[in-house]
Amino acid sequence: MIFFDANFFINLYVTTNKQHQRAKEIFETIEDEELIISNLVVTEVITVMNIKLKQDPNLLSGVYEELNSVIIKF
């Protein structure tokens, strides 16, 4: 069981971040594990990507749906 913070997902989904490739490599090595995230982390990821990083609304929608459907939340 692995708990994630918002920074990991921001680096994973924002391809222009300098840690994107490393986050992608880590995610590929642990994708078979039970992944856990809190609702607050989902909110933080979307808020930072929207307000601070000004990401495309379509990307935000996809990230939101993926975080809510694939990852176990508590």
All heavy atoms as a GROMACS GRO file, in nm:
protein
  610
    1MET      N    1   0.084  -0.116   0.000
    1MET     CA    2   0.000   0.000   0.000
    1MET      C    3   0.090   0.124   0.000
    1MET      O    4   0.180   0.137   0.081
    1MET     CB    5  -0.088  -0.002   0.125
    1MET     CG    6  -0.174   0.115   0.140
    1MET     SD    7  -0.275   0.119   0.292
    1MET     CE    8  -0.313  -0.049   0.325
    2ILE      N    9   0.064   0.214  -0.094
    2ILE     CA   10   0.145   0.335  -0.108
    2ILE      C   11   0.053   0.457  -0.107
    2ILE      O   12  -0.044   0.464  -0.183
    2ILE     CB   13   0.226   0.332  -0.238
    2ILE    CG1   14   0.317   0.210  -0.239
    2ILE    CG2   15   0.306   0.459  -0.254
    2ILE    CD1   16   0.385   0.184  -0.371
    3PHE      N   17   0.084   0.552  -0.019
    3PHE     CA   18   0.008   0.677  -0.012
    3PHE      C   19   0.085   0.786  -0.087
    3PHE      O   20   0.205   0.801  -0.068
    3PHE     CB   21  -0.013   0.720   0.134
    3PHE     CG   22  -0.096   0.844   0.145
    3PHE    CD1   23  -0.234   0.835   0.141
    3PHE    CD2   24  -0.037   0.968   0.159
    3PHE    CE1   25  -0.312   0.949   0.151
    3PHE    CE2   26  -0.114   1.082   0.169
    3PHE     CZ   27  -0.251   1.073   0.165
    4PHE      N   28   0.015   0.858  -0.172
    4PHE     CA   29   0.077   0.962  -0.253
    4PHE      C   30   0.043   1.101  -0.205
    4PHE      O   31  -0.066   1.124  -0.153
    4PHE     CB   32   0.028   0.951  -0.398
    4PHE     CG   33   0.081   0.831  -0.469
    4PHE    CD1   34   0.008   0.716  -0.476
    4PHE    CD2   35   0.205   0.836  -0.529
    4PHE    CE1   36   0.056   0.604  -0.541
    4PHE    CE2   37   0.255   0.726  -0.594
    4PHE     CZ   38   0.181   0.609  -0.600
    5ASP      N   39   0.134   1.194  -0.229
    5ASP     CA   40   0.105   1.335  -0.203
    5ASP      C   41   0.079   1.406  -0.336
    5ASP      O   42   0.098   1.349  -0.443
    5ASP     CB   43   0.217   1.401  -0.124
    5ASP     CG   44   0.344   1.424  -0.204
    5ASP    OD1   45   0.356   1.367  -0.314
    5ASP    OD2   46   0.430   1.498  -0.156
    6ALA      N   47   0.037   1.529  -0.327
    6ALA     CA   48   0.000   1.606  -0.446
    6ALA      C   49   0.119   1.630  -0.539
    6ALA      O   50   0.104   1.626  -0.661
    6ALA     CB   51  -0.064   1.738  -0.406
    7ASN      N   52   0.235   1.656  -0.482
    7ASN     CA   53   0.352   1.686  -0.566
    7ASN      C   54   0.385   1.573  -0.663
    7ASN      O   55   0.425   1.598  -0.777
    7ASN     CB   56   0.474   1.717  -0.479
    7ASN     CG   57   0.460   1.848  -0.409
    7ASN    OD1   58   0.402   1.942  -0.461
    7ASN    ND2   59   0.512   1.856  -0.287
    8PHE      N   60   0.369   1.450  -0.617
    8PHE     CA   61   0.397   1.338  -0.707
    8PHE      C   62   0.308   1.344  -0.830
    8PHE      O   63   0.354   1.332  -0.944
    8PHE     CB   64   0.380   1.204  -0.634
    8PHE     CG   65   0.401   1.088  -0.726
    8PHE    CD1   66   0.529   1.045  -0.755
    8PHE    CD2   67   0.294   1.023  -0.785
    8PHE    CE1   68   0.550   0.939  -0.842
    8PHE    CE2   69   0.314   0.917  -0.872
    8PHE     CZ   70   0.442   0.875  -0.900
    9PHE      N   71   0.178   1.361  -0.809
    9PHE     CA   72   0.085   1.362  -0.922
    9PHE      C   73   0.102   1.485  -1.010
    9PHE      O   74   0.087   1.477  -1.132
    9PHE     CB   75  -0.059   1.350  -0.874
    9PHE     CG   76  -0.092   1.212  -0.828
    9PHE    CD1   77  -0.113   1.186  -0.694
    9PHE    CD2   78  -0.097   1.107  -0.917
    9PHE    CE1   79  -0.140   1.058  -0.651
    9PHE    CE2   80  -0.124   0.979  -0.876
    9PHE     CZ   81  -0.146   0.954  -0.742
   10ILE      N   82   0.135   1.598  -0.951
   10ILE     CA   83   0.160   1.717  -1.032
   10ILE      C   84   0.279   1.692  -1.124
   10ILE      O   85   0.274   1.720  -1.244
   10ILE     CB   86   0.181   1.840  -0.942
   10ILE    CG1   87   0.049   1.875  -0.873
   10ILE    CG2   88   0.234   1.958  -1.023
   10ILE    CD1   89   0.063   1.973  -0.758
   11ASN      N   90   0.385   1.635  -1.070
   11ASN     CA   91   0.501   1.601  -1.153
   11ASN      C   92   0.467   1.495  -1.257
   11ASN      O   93   0.519   1.497  -1.368
   11ASN     CB   94   0.618   1.555  -1.067
   11ASN     CG   95   0.685   1.671  -0.997
   11ASN    OD1   96   0.709   1.774  -1.057
   11ASN    ND2   97   0.714   1.653  -0.870
   12LEU      N   98   0.381   1.403  -1.222
   12LEU     CA   99   0.344   1.296  -1.315
   12LEU      C  100   0.261   1.349  -1.433
   12LEU      O  101   0.285   1.312  -1.547
   12LEU     CB  102   0.265   1.187  -1.241
   12LEU     CG  103   0.223   1.066  -1.322
   12LEU    CD1  104   0.345   0.988  -1.370
   12LEU    CD2  105   0.132   0.976  -1.240
   13TYR      N  106   0.168   1.437  -1.406
   13TYR     CA  107   0.076   1.482  -1.510
   13TYR      C  108   0.121   1.606  -1.587
   13TYR      O  109   0.076   1.628  -1.699
   13TYR     CB  110  -0.062   1.509  -1.450
   13TYR     CG  111  -0.133   1.383  -1.408
   13TYR    CD1  112  -0.162   1.359  -1.274
   13TYR    CD2  113  -0.168   1.286  -1.500
   13TYR    CE1  114  -0.227   1.243  -1.235
   13TYR    CE2  115  -0.233   1.170  -1.462
   13TYR     CZ  116  -0.262   1.149  -1.329
   13TYR     OH  117  -0.326   1.034  -1.291
   14VAL      N  118   0.207   1.688  -1.530
   14VAL     CA  119   0.253   1.809  -1.599
   14VAL      C  120   0.387   1.778  -1.665
   14VAL      O  121   0.491   1.774  -1.600
   14VAL     CB  122   0.264   1.928  -1.500
   14VAL    CG1  123   0.313   2.052  -1.574
   14VAL    CG2  124   0.130   1.955  -1.433
   15THR      N  125   0.381   1.756  -1.794
   15THR     CA  126   0.498   1.707  -1.868
   15THR      C  127   0.613   1.808  -1.874
   15THR      O  128   0.726   1.771  -1.901
   15THR     CB  129   0.460   1.665  -2.011
   15THR    OG1  130   0.403   1.778  -2.079
   15THR    CG2  131   0.360   1.551  -2.008
   16THR      N  132   0.585   1.935  -1.848
   16THR     CA  133   0.690   2.036  -1.851
   16THR      C  134   0.766   2.047  -1.718
   16THR      O  135   0.868   2.116  -1.713
   16THR     CB  136   0.632   2.174  -1.888
   16THR    OG1  137   0.529   2.207  -1.794
   16THR    CG2  138   0.577   2.174  -2.029
   17ASN      N  139   0.719   1.982  -1.614
   17ASN     CA  140   0.789   1.985  -1.485
   17ASN      C  141   0.921   1.910  -1.496
   17ASN      O  142   0.929   1.807  -1.564
   17ASN     CB  143   0.704   1.923  -1.374
   17ASN     CG  144   0.602   2.019  -1.319
   17ASN    OD1  145   0.586   2.130  -1.369
   17ASN    ND2  146   0.533   1.978  -1.216
   18LYS      N  147   1.023   1.958  -1.428
   18LYS     CA  148   1.155   1.897  -1.439
   18LYS      C  149   1.160   1.757  -1.378
   18LYS      O  150   1.246   1.678  -1.414
   18LYS     CB  151   1.263   1.986  -1.379
   18LYS     CG  152   1.252   2.010  -1.232
   18LYS     CD  153   1.363   2.102  -1.184
   18LYS     CE  154   1.351   2.127  -1.036
   18LYS     NZ  155   1.458   2.212  -0.987
   19GLN      N  156   1.069   1.723  -1.289
   19GLN     CA  157   1.067   1.590  -1.228
   19GLN      C  158   0.967   1.496  -1.294
   19GLN      O  159   0.940   1.387  -1.244
   19GLN     CB  160   1.035   1.602  -1.078
   19GLN     CG  161   1.142   1.674  -1.000
   19GLN     CD  162   1.276   1.603  -1.004
   19GLN    OE1  163   1.283   1.481  -1.000
   19GLN    NE2  164   1.382   1.680  -1.015
   20HIS      N  165   0.911   1.537  -1.409
   20HIS     CA  166   0.810   1.454  -1.477
   20HIS      C  167   0.862   1.314  -1.511
   20HIS      O  168   0.796   1.214  -1.482
   20HIS     CB  169   0.760   1.524  -1.603
   20HIS     CG  170   0.675   1.436  -1.689
   20HIS    ND1  171   0.547   1.399  -1.654
   20HIS    CD2  172   0.701   1.372  -1.807
   20HIS    CE1  173   0.497   1.318  -1.746
   20HIS    NE2  174   0.589   1.301  -1.840
   21GLN      N  175   0.976   1.307  -1.572
   21GLN     CA  176   1.029   1.177  -1.616
   21GLN      C  177   1.053   1.085  -1.497
   21GLN      O  178   1.022   0.966  -1.502
   21GLN     CB  179   1.158   1.195  -1.697
   21GLN     CG  180   1.207   1.068  -1.761
   21GLN     CD  181   1.106   1.008  -1.858
   21GLN    OE1  182   1.036   1.079  -1.930
   21GLN    NE2  183   1.096   0.877  -1.861
   22ARG      N  184   1.106   1.139  -1.389
   22ARG     CA  185   1.133   1.057  -1.270
   22ARG      C  186   1.002   1.008  -1.208
   22ARG      O  187   0.991   0.892  -1.169
   22ARG     CB  188   1.214   1.137  -1.168
   22ARG     CG  189   1.247   1.059  -1.044
   22ARG     CD  190   1.343   0.944  -1.076
   22ARG     NE  191   1.369   0.870  -0.954
   22ARG     CZ  192   1.370   0.738  -0.944
   22ARG    NH1  193   1.353   0.664  -1.051
   22ARG    NH2  194   1.392   0.681  -0.830
   23ALA      N  195   0.901   1.094  -1.201
   23ALA     CA  196   0.770   1.053  -1.148
   23ALA      C  197   0.710   0.944  -1.235
   23ALA      O  198   0.651   0.847  -1.184
   23ALA     CB  199   0.676   1.174  -1.140
   24LYS      N  200   0.725   0.956  -1.365
   24LYS     CA  201   0.674   0.855  -1.458
   24LYS      C  202   0.744   0.721  -1.437
   24LYS      O  203   0.678   0.616  -1.434
   24LYS     CB  204   0.696   0.905  -1.601
   24LYS     CG  205   0.628   0.826  -1.707
   24LYS     CD  206   0.648   0.896  -1.841
   24LYS     CE  207   0.612   0.804  -1.954
   24LYS     NZ  208   0.635   0.864  -2.084
   25GLU      N  209   0.876   0.723  -1.419
   25GLU     CA  210   0.952   0.600  -1.393
   25GLU      C  211   0.907   0.534  -1.262
   25GLU      O  212   0.888   0.412  -1.257
   25GLU     CB  213   1.101   0.631  -1.386
   25GLU     CG  214   1.162   0.670  -1.518
   25GLU     CD  215   1.302   0.728  -1.503
   25GLU    OE1  216   1.356   0.732  -1.390
   25GLU    OE2  217   1.357   0.772  -1.606
   26ILE      N  218   0.889   0.613  -1.159
   26ILE     CA  219   0.845   0.560  -1.030
   26ILE      C  220   0.707   0.499  -1.044
   26ILE      O  221   0.681   0.388  -0.996
   26ILE     CB  222   0.846   0.669  -0.922
   26ILE    CG1  223   0.990   0.708  -0.890
   26ILE    CG2  224   0.773   0.623  -0.796
   26ILE    CD1  225   1.003   0.832  -0.804
   27PHE      N  226   0.616   0.570  -1.110
   27PHE     CA  227   0.479   0.521  -1.125
   27PHE      C  228   0.476   0.389  -1.201
   27PHE      O  229   0.400   0.298  -1.166
   27PHE     CB  230   0.392   0.626  -1.196
   27PHE     CG  231   0.247   0.595  -1.189
   27PHE    CD1  232   0.177   0.610  -1.071
   27PHE    CD2  233   0.179   0.549  -1.301
   27PHE    CE1  234   0.041   0.581  -1.064
   27PHE    CE2  235   0.044   0.520  -1.294
   27PHE     CZ  236  -0.025   0.536  -1.176
   28GLU      N  237   0.559   0.376  -1.303
   28GLU     CA  238   0.563   0.251  -1.380
   28GLU      C  239   0.613   0.133  -1.296
   28GLU      O  240   0.569   0.020  -1.316
   28GLU     CB  241   0.650   0.269  -1.504
   28GLU     CG  242   0.586   0.357  -1.609
   28GLU     CD  243   0.678   0.393  -1.724
   28GLU    OE1  244   0.797   0.353  -1.722
   28GLU    OE2  245   0.631   0.462  -1.815
   29THR      N  246   0.700   0.159  -1.200
   29THR     CA  247   0.752   0.049  -1.117
   29THR      C  248   0.657   0.008  -1.006
   29THR      O  249   0.668  -0.103  -0.955
   29THR     CB  250   0.889   0.086  -1.055
   29THR    OG1  251   0.873   0.196  -0.968
   29THR    CG2  252   0.991   0.114  -1.162
   30ILE      N  253   0.562   0.095  -0.971
   30ILE     CA  254   0.473   0.063  -0.859
   30ILE      C  255   0.326   0.050  -0.900
   30ILE      O  256   0.240   0.036  -0.814
   30ILE     CB  257   0.485   0.169  -0.748
   30ILE    CG1  258   0.447   0.307  -0.800
   30ILE    CG2  259   0.623   0.169  -0.687
   30ILE    CD1  260   0.437   0.412  -0.695
   31GLU      N  261   0.298   0.052  -1.029
   31GLU     CA  262   0.158   0.053  -1.072
   31GLU      C  263   0.080  -0.072  -1.033
   31GLU      O  264  -0.043  -0.069  -1.031
   31GLU     CB  265   0.148   0.078  -1.223
   31GLU     CG  266   0.210  -0.027  -1.310
   31GLU     CD  267   0.211   0.014  -1.456
   31GLU    OE1  268   0.140   0.109  -1.494
   31GLU    OE2  269   0.283  -0.049  -1.532
   32ASP      N  270   0.147  -0.180  -0.996
   32ASP     CA  271   0.076  -0.301  -0.953
   32ASP      C  272   0.047  -0.300  -0.804
   32ASP      O  273  -0.019  -0.391  -0.753
   32ASP     CB  274   0.157  -0.425  -0.989
   32ASP     CG  275   0.167  -0.445  -1.140
   32ASP    OD1  276   0.074  -0.401  -1.211
   32ASP    OD2  277   0.268  -0.502  -1.186
   33GLU      N  278   0.096  -0.200  -0.732
   33GLU     CA  279   0.072  -0.188  -0.588
   33GLU      C  280  -0.065  -0.126  -0.563
   33GLU      O  281  -0.125  -0.066  -0.652
   33GLU     CB  282   0.179  -0.099  -0.525
   33GLU     CG  283   0.320  -0.151  -0.539
   33GLU     CD  284   0.348  -0.271  -0.451
   33GLU    OE1  285   0.288  -0.281  -0.343
   33GLU    OE2  286   0.431  -0.354  -0.492
   34GLU      N  287  -0.112  -0.138  -0.439
   34GLU     CA  288  -0.235  -0.070  -0.399
   34GLU      C  289  -0.200   0.077  -0.375
   34GLU      O  290  -0.119   0.110  -0.289
   34GLU     CB  291  -0.291  -0.134  -0.272
   34GLU     CG  292  -0.422  -0.074  -0.230
   34GLU     CD  293  -0.477  -0.144  -0.107
   34GLU    OE1  294  -0.399  -0.178  -0.016
   34GLU    OE2  295  -0.599  -0.162  -0.102
   35LEU      N  296  -0.260   0.165  -0.454
   35LEU     CA  297  -0.229   0.307  -0.448
   35LEU      C  298  -0.340   0.381  -0.376
   35LEU      O  299  -0.457   0.364  -0.407
   35LEU     CB  300  -0.212   0.362  -0.589
   35LEU     CG  301  -0.118   0.284  -0.681
   35LEU    CD1  302  -0.116   0.345  -0.819
   35LEU    CD2  303   0.021   0.276  -0.623
   36ILE      N  304  -0.301   0.462  -0.278
   36ILE     CA  305  -0.400   0.531  -0.195
   36ILE      C  306  -0.376   0.681  -0.200
   36ILE      O  307  -0.262   0.728  -0.200
   36ILE     CB  308  -0.390   0.482  -0.049
   36ILE    CG1  309  -0.421   0.334  -0.045
   36ILE    CG2  310  -0.484   0.560   0.041
   36ILE    CD1  311  -0.407   0.273   0.090
   37ILE      N  312  -0.486   0.756  -0.201
   37ILE     CA  313  -0.481   0.901  -0.206
   37ILE      C  314  -0.600   0.954  -0.126
   37ILE      O  315  -0.704   0.888  -0.117
   37ILE     CB  316  -0.485   0.950  -0.352
   37ILE    CG1  317  -0.458   1.098  -0.363
   37ILE    CG2  318  -0.613   0.913  -0.419
   37ILE    CD1  319  -0.438   1.145  -0.506
   38SER      N  320  -0.587   1.072  -0.070
   38SER     CA  321  -0.699   1.131   0.003
   38SER      C  322  -0.773   1.229  -0.088
   38SER      O  323  -0.719   1.275  -0.189
   38SER     CB  324  -0.651   1.204   0.129
   38SER     OG  325  -0.585   1.323   0.094
   39ASN      N  326  -0.896   1.260  -0.050
   39ASN     CA  327  -0.974   1.357  -0.128
   39ASN      C  328  -0.906   1.493  -0.127
   39ASN      O  329  -0.914   1.567  -0.224
   39ASN     CB  330  -1.115   1.368  -0.071
   39ASN     CG  331  -1.196   1.246  -0.100
   39ASN    OD1  332  -1.181   1.182  -0.204
   39ASN    ND2  333  -1.285   1.210  -0.009
   40LEU      N  334  -0.840   1.526  -0.017
   40LEU     CA  335  -0.770   1.655  -0.010
   40LEU      C  336  -0.654   1.661  -0.109
   40LEU      O  337  -0.626   1.767  -0.166
   40LEU     CB  338  -0.719   1.680   0.132
   40LEU     CG  339  -0.827   1.708   0.236
   40LEU    CD1  340  -0.767   1.715   0.375
   40LEU    CD2  341  -0.901   1.835   0.203
   41VAL      N  342  -0.586   1.549  -0.131
   41VAL     CA  343  -0.478   1.546  -0.228
   41VAL      C  344  -0.533   1.567  -0.369
   41VAL      O  345  -0.475   1.642  -0.448
   41VAL     CB  346  -0.396   1.415  -0.217
   41VAL    CG1  347  -0.300   1.401  -0.333
   41VAL    CG2  348  -0.322   1.410  -0.085
   42VAL      N  349  -0.644   1.503  -0.400
   42VAL     CA  350  -0.707   1.522  -0.532
   42VAL      C  351  -0.739   1.671  -0.552
   42VAL      O  352  -0.707   1.729  -0.657
   42VAL     CB  353  -0.834   1.437  -0.547
   42VAL    CG1  354  -0.907   1.470  -0.676
   42VAL    CG2  355  -0.802   1.289  -0.541
   43THR      N  356  -0.797   1.733  -0.452
   43THR     CA  357  -0.833   1.875  -0.459
   43THR      C  358  -0.708   1.961  -0.478
   43THR      O  359  -0.709   2.054  -0.560
   43THR     CB  360  -0.908   1.917  -0.332
   43THR    OG1  361  -1.024   1.835  -0.318
   43THR    CG2  362  -0.949   2.063  -0.338
   44GLU      N  363  -0.602   1.931  -0.404
   44GLU     CA  364  -0.479   2.008  -0.416
   44GLU      C  365  -0.417   1.995  -0.555
   44GLU      O  366  -0.372   2.094  -0.613
   44GLU     CB  367  -0.379   1.965  -0.309
   44GLU     CG  368  -0.251   2.047  -0.311
   44GLU     CD  369  -0.153   2.007  -0.203
   44GLU    OE1  370  -0.180   1.915  -0.125
   44GLU    OE2  371  -0.045   2.068  -0.199
   45VAL      N  372  -0.415   1.874  -0.608
   45VAL     CA  373  -0.358   1.851  -0.742
   45VAL      C  374  -0.433   1.936  -0.845
   45VAL      O  375  -0.371   2.009  -0.924
   45VAL     CB  376  -0.364   1.702  -0.781
   45VAL    CG1  377  -0.331   1.683  -0.929
   45VAL    CG2  378  -0.269   1.620  -0.695
   46ILE      N  379  -0.564   1.929  -0.844
   46ILE     CA  380  -0.644   2.002  -0.943
   46ILE      C  381  -0.630   2.153  -0.923
   46ILE      O  382  -0.615   2.228  -1.020
   46ILE     CB  383  -0.793   1.960  -0.936
   46ILE    CG1  384  -0.807   1.810  -0.968
   46ILE    CG2  385  -0.879   2.045  -1.028
   46ILE    CD1  386  -0.751   1.768  -1.102
   47THR      N  387  -0.630   2.199  -0.799
   47THR     CA  388  -0.617   2.342  -0.771
   47THR      C  389  -0.483   2.397  -0.818
   47THR      O  390  -0.477   2.500  -0.886
   47THR     CB  391  -0.636   2.370  -0.621
   47THR    OG1  392  -0.765   2.324  -0.582
   47THR    CG2  393  -0.622   2.518  -0.589
   48VAL      N  394  -0.375   2.330  -0.785
   48VAL     CA  395  -0.242   2.377  -0.826
   48VAL      C  396  -0.227   2.373  -0.977
   48VAL      O  397  -0.177   2.468  -1.039
   48VAL     CB  398  -0.130   2.294  -0.757
   48VAL    CG1  399   0.006   2.324  -0.818
   48VAL    CG2  400  -0.129   2.321  -0.608
   49MET      N  401  -0.273   2.264  -1.038
   49MET     CA  402  -0.262   2.254  -1.184
   49MET      C  403  -0.345   2.361  -1.254
   49MET      O  404  -0.306   2.411  -1.359
   49MET     CB  405  -0.303   2.115  -1.231
   49MET     CG  406  -0.201   2.007  -1.197
   49MET     SD  407  -0.253   1.842  -1.247
   49MET     CE  408  -0.247   1.857  -1.426
   50ASN      N  409  -0.457   2.398  -1.196
   50ASN     CA  410  -0.545   2.497  -1.257
   50ASN      C  411  -0.498   2.640  -1.231
   50ASN      O  412  -0.476   2.716  -1.326
   50ASN     CB  413  -0.687   2.479  -1.204
   50ASN     CG  414  -0.786   2.573  -1.268
   50ASN    OD1  415  -0.773   2.607  -1.385
   50ASN    ND2  416  -0.883   2.618  -1.192
   51ILE      N  417  -0.480   2.676  -1.105
   51ILE     CA  418  -0.453   2.815  -1.071
   51ILE      C  419  -0.306   2.852  -1.088
   51ILE      O  420  -0.274   2.954  -1.150
   51ILE     CB  421  -0.501   2.844  -0.927
   51ILE    CG1  422  -0.654   2.831  -0.922
   51ILE    CG2  423  -0.458   2.983  -0.880
   51ILE    CD1  424  -0.715   2.841  -0.786
   52LYS      N  425  -0.217   2.773  -1.035
   52LYS     CA  426  -0.075   2.809  -1.039
   52LYS      C  427  -0.009   2.774  -1.173
   52LYS      O  428   0.065   2.853  -1.228
   52LYS     CB  429  -0.001   2.740  -0.926
   52LYS     CG  430   0.143   2.782  -0.915
   52LYS     CD  431   0.211   2.721  -0.795
   52LYS     CE  432   0.356   2.766  -0.789
   52LYS     NZ  433   0.427   2.703  -0.680
   53LEU      N  434  -0.038   2.655  -1.224
   53LEU     CA  435   0.028   2.609  -1.346
   53LEU      C  436  -0.052   2.633  -1.474
   53LEU      O  437  -0.002   2.610  -1.582
   53LEU     CB  438   0.062   2.460  -1.332
   53LEU     CG  439   0.151   2.425  -1.212
   53LEU    CD1  440   0.171   2.275  -1.203
   53LEU    CD2  441   0.284   2.498  -1.222
   54LYS      N  442  -0.176   2.676  -1.459
   54LYS     CA  443  -0.263   2.713  -1.572
   54LYS      C  444  -0.268   2.605  -1.680
   54LYS      O  445  -0.248   2.632  -1.799
   54LYS     CB  446  -0.217   2.845  -1.632
   54LYS     CG  447  -0.198   2.955  -1.529
   54LYS     CD  448  -0.273   3.077  -1.562
   54LYS     CE  449  -0.247   3.191  -1.467
   54LYS     NZ  450  -0.310   3.183  -1.340
   55GLN      N  451  -0.298   2.482  -1.639
   55GLN     CA  452  -0.306   2.370  -1.732
   55GLN      C  453  -0.438   2.370  -1.807
   55GLN      O  454  -0.538   2.428  -1.763
   55GLN     CB  455  -0.288   2.238  -1.655
   55GLN     CG  456  -0.153   2.223  -1.591
   55GLN     CD  457  -0.040   2.222  -1.692
   55GLN    OE1  458  -0.034   2.134  -1.777
   55GLN    NE2  459   0.050   2.318  -1.684
   56ASP      N  460  -0.440   2.301  -1.918
   56ASP     CA  461  -0.558   2.290  -2.004
   56ASP      C  462  -0.674   2.227  -1.928
   56ASP      O  463  -0.655   2.127  -1.859
   56ASP     CB  464  -0.521   2.204  -2.125
   56ASP     CG  465  -0.635   2.190  -2.222
   56ASP    OD1  466  -0.652   2.279  -2.306
   56ASP    OD2  467  -0.707   2.089  -2.212
   57PRO      N  468  -0.795   2.282  -1.941
   57PRO     CA  469  -0.912   2.225  -1.872
   57PRO      C  470  -0.938   2.078  -1.909
   57PRO      O  471  -0.986   2.001  -1.825
   57PRO     CB  472  -1.028   2.313  -1.918
   57PRO     CG  473  -0.964   2.443  -1.953
   57PRO     CD  474  -0.829   2.408  -2.008
   58ASN      N  475  -0.908   2.038  -2.031
   58ASN     CA  476  -0.926   1.898  -2.069
   58ASN      C  477  -0.831   1.807  -1.992
   58ASN      O  478  -0.868   1.697  -1.952
   58ASN     CB  479  -0.906   1.879  -2.220
   58ASN     CG  480  -1.014   1.945  -2.300
   58ASN    OD1  481  -1.130   1.948  -2.261
   58ASN    ND2  482  -0.977   2.002  -2.414
   59LEU      N  483  -0.708   1.851  -1.972
   59LEU     CA  484  -0.613   1.775  -1.891
   59LEU      C  485  -0.662   1.766  -1.747
   59LEU      O  486  -0.660   1.659  -1.688
   59LEU     CB  487  -0.474   1.840  -1.895
   59LEU     CG  488  -0.369   1.776  -1.803
   59LEU    CD1  489  -0.342   1.631  -1.842
   59LEU    CD2  490  -0.240   1.858  -1.804
   60LEU      N  491  -0.709   1.877  -1.692
   60LEU     CA  492  -0.760   1.878  -1.555
   60LEU      C  493  -0.876   1.780  -1.539
   60LEU      O  494  -0.882   1.706  -1.440
   60LEU     CB  495  -0.806   2.018  -1.516
   60LEU     CG  496  -0.698   2.125  -1.509
   60LEU    CD1  497  -0.760   2.261  -1.485
   60LEU    CD2  498  -0.595   2.092  -1.404
   61SER      N  499  -0.965   1.778  -1.634
   61SER     CA  500  -1.078   1.686  -1.629
   61SER      C  501  -1.032   1.541  -1.631
   61SER      O  502  -1.079   1.458  -1.554
   61SER     CB  503  -1.172   1.714  -1.747
   61SER     OG  504  -1.279   1.625  -1.748
   62GLY      N  505  -0.936   1.511  -1.718
   62GLY     CA  506  -0.884   1.375  -1.727
   62GLY      C  507  -0.812   1.333  -1.600
   62GLY      O  508  -0.829   1.220  -1.552
   63VAL      N  509  -0.733   1.422  -1.544
   63VAL     CA  510  -0.662   1.393  -1.419
   63VAL      C  511  -0.762   1.368  -1.307
   63VAL      O  512  -0.749   1.271  -1.231
   63VAL     CB  513  -0.565   1.508  -1.382
   63VAL    CG1  514  -0.512   1.493  -1.240
   63VAL    CG2  515  -0.451   1.515  -1.482
   64TYR      N  516  -0.861   1.454  -1.297
   64TYR     CA  517  -0.964   1.439  -1.193
   64TYR      C  518  -1.034   1.303  -1.204
   64TYR      O  519  -1.048   1.232  -1.105
   64TYR     CB  520  -1.065   1.553  -1.201
   64TYR     CG  521  -1.171   1.545  -1.095
   64TYR    CD1  522  -1.145   1.589  -0.966
   64TYR    CD2  523  -1.296   1.493  -1.123
   64TYR    CE1  524  -1.241   1.581  -0.868
   64TYR    CE2  525  -1.393   1.484  -1.025
   64TYR     CZ  526  -1.366   1.528  -0.898
   64TYR     OH  527  -1.462   1.520  -0.801
   65GLU      N  528  -1.075   1.269  -1.324
   65GLU     CA  529  -1.144   1.141  -1.344
   65GLU      C  530  -1.052   1.023  -1.311
   65GLU      O  531  -1.095   0.926  -1.248
   65GLU     CB  532  -1.196   1.131  -1.487
   65GLU     CG  533  -1.316   1.219  -1.511
   65GLU     CD  534  -1.372   1.203  -1.651
   65GLU    OE1  535  -1.355   1.095  -1.711
   65GLU    OE2  536  -1.433   1.299  -1.698
   66GLU      N  537  -0.927   1.029  -1.353
   66GLU     CA  538  -0.835   0.919  -1.327
   66GLU      C  539  -0.808   0.904  -1.177
   66GLU      O  540  -0.810   0.793  -1.124
   66GLU     CB  541  -0.703   0.942  -1.401
   66GLU     CG  542  -0.609   0.824  -1.389
   66GLU     CD  543  -0.490   0.836  -1.482
   66GLU    OE1  544  -0.508   0.883  -1.596
   66GLU    OE2  545  -0.382   0.797  -1.439
   67LEU      N  546  -0.785   1.014  -1.110
   67LEU     CA  547  -0.758   1.007  -0.966
   67LEU      C  548  -0.879   0.955  -0.889
   67LEU      O  549  -0.864   0.891  -0.786
   67LEU     CB  550  -0.714   1.143  -0.912
   67LEU     CG  551  -0.578   1.194  -0.960
   67LEU    CD1  552  -0.550   1.332  -0.901
   67LEU    CD2  553  -0.467   1.097  -0.924
   68ASN      N  554  -0.997   0.984  -0.937
   68ASN     CA  555  -1.118   0.939  -0.869
   68ASN      C  556  -1.160   0.797  -0.906
   68ASN      O  557  -1.237   0.735  -0.833
   68ASN     CB  558  -1.234   1.036  -0.894
   68ASN     CG  559  -1.224   1.156  -0.806
   68ASN    OD1  560  -1.228   1.144  -0.684
   68ASN    ND2  561  -1.207   1.271  -0.865
   69SER      N  562  -1.111   0.744  -1.015
   69SER     CA  563  -1.158   0.612  -1.057
   69SER      C  564  -1.054   0.502  -1.037
   69SER      O  565  -1.089   0.388  -1.014
   69SER     CB  566  -1.201   0.616  -1.204
   69SER     OG  567  -1.090   0.642  -1.287
   70VAL      N  568  -0.927   0.536  -1.047
   70VAL     CA  569  -0.823   0.434  -1.045
   70VAL      C  570  -0.762   0.414  -0.907
   70VAL      O  571  -0.729   0.303  -0.870
   70VAL     CB  572  -0.712   0.472  -1.147
   70VAL    CG1  573  -0.597   0.376  -1.140
   70VAL    CG2  574  -0.770   0.480  -1.286
   71ILE      N  575  -0.754   0.519  -0.833
   71ILE     CA  576  -0.680   0.514  -0.707
   71ILE      C  577  -0.777   0.509  -0.589
   71ILE      O  578  -0.877   0.579  -0.587
   71ILE     CB  579  -0.586   0.635  -0.698
   71ILE    CG1  580  -0.489   0.626  -0.815
   71ILE    CG2  581  -0.517   0.641  -0.564
   71ILE    CD1  582  -0.386   0.729  -0.823
   72ILE      N  583  -0.745   0.425  -0.492
   72ILE     CA  584  -0.828   0.412  -0.372
   72ILE      C  585  -0.814   0.538  -0.288
   72ILE      O  586  -0.705   0.584  -0.262
   72ILE     CB  587  -0.782   0.288  -0.291
   72ILE    CG1  588  -0.800   0.164  -0.373
   72ILE    CG2  589  -0.858   0.281  -0.159
   72ILE    CD1  590  -0.736   0.041  -0.314
   73LYS      N  591  -0.928   0.592  -0.246
   73LYS     CA  592  -0.926   0.712  -0.164
   73LYS      C  593  -0.978   0.679  -0.025
   73LYS      O  594  -1.056   0.588  -0.005
   73LYS     CB  595  -1.013   0.820  -0.227
   73LYS     CG  596  -0.959   0.870  -0.358
   73LYS     CD  597  -1.044   0.978  -0.413
   73LYS     CE  598  -1.183   0.934  -0.416
   73LYS     NZ  599  -1.274   0.972  -0.510
   74PHE      N  600  -0.933   0.757   0.071
   74PHE     CA  601  -0.986   0.743   0.206
   74PHE      C  602  -1.021   0.878   0.262
   74PHE      O  603  -0.986   0.978   0.212
   74PHE     CB  604  -0.890   0.669   0.298
   74PHE     CG  605  -0.770   0.748   0.340
   74PHE    CD1  606  -0.773   0.817   0.458
   74PHE    CD2  607  -0.656   0.752   0.262
   74PHE    CE1  608  -0.662   0.888   0.499
   74PHE    CE2  609  -0.546   0.822   0.302
   74PHE     CZ  610  -0.549   0.891   0.420
   0.00000   0.00000   0.00000
